Amino acid sequence: MTGTTRPDFEQQMGRLAAIVRELEEEDLSLERNVALYKEGKILVQSCRTLLEEARNEVLFRAGEGDVPDPLPEEETA
């Protein structure tokens, strides 16, 4: 990863999977848990944005006309 280039979708999903594994498998401090949660939340939002951009591009190229409604927000626990 260089400069301002953000990781691609697959890289971000891989990092999310690693975060989940770390949270599930390790006895972590509260600070580490919070840091991983925050990082995961940022990655989820970034992935959602990438998916929405890809969806809009596909629909646009397929001739569906207007930009579609945004993806529904995930429910927060």
N, C-alpha and C positions, 0 to 999 in steps of 0.2 A: 504494500500500500504506500503510495507516495503523495506528499503534499495534501491537497484538498480532495483527492479522489476518495469517494466513500466506497467501502467494500460492496461487492455485488450481493444480490439476494441470497445466493447459495452460501457465501461466506458468512453472512449475517445469521442465517438459519443454523449453520454449523456452530457458530459461537453461542447462539441461544441454546442449542442442544447441550453444549458443554457446560453452560451455566446451570441448566436443569440437573444434569448429572452431578455437578459439584454440590448443589443445594441438597440433593437427595442422598448422596453417598457419604458426605463428610460432616464431621462435627465441627461446625464453624462458629466463630465469634459473632456476636450480634452485629458488629461493625462490618464484618465480611459479608454476612447475609444481606444487610441493607445495601452495601455497595453492589453486590451481584443483582439484587432486585432492581436497583436504579438502572444499572447497565442493561438489564433485560428489558425493562420498560422502554428505554430509548430504542433498543433494537427492534422491539415489536412495532413501535410507531414507524420506524424507518421502513421495515418490511411491509407494513400496511400501505405506506405511501408508494413504495415501488410496485406493489400489486395493483394499486389503484391506477397508477400511471400506465402500467402494462395493459390493464383492462380497457382503459380509455383509448389507448392506441389501437388495440385490436378492434374495438367497436367502431372507431373512426375509420379505420382501413376497410372494415367490412361494409361500410356505407350505412351505418346505423343512424347517421345524422348527428343530432346534438350530442354534446358531452353528457354521459349518463349521470344519474344521481350518485353521490359518493357512497362508498361501502358503509354499511351500518357500523357504528362504534361498538366496540366490545363492552360487555357489562363488566363493571368493576366490583370486586368482592368486598 
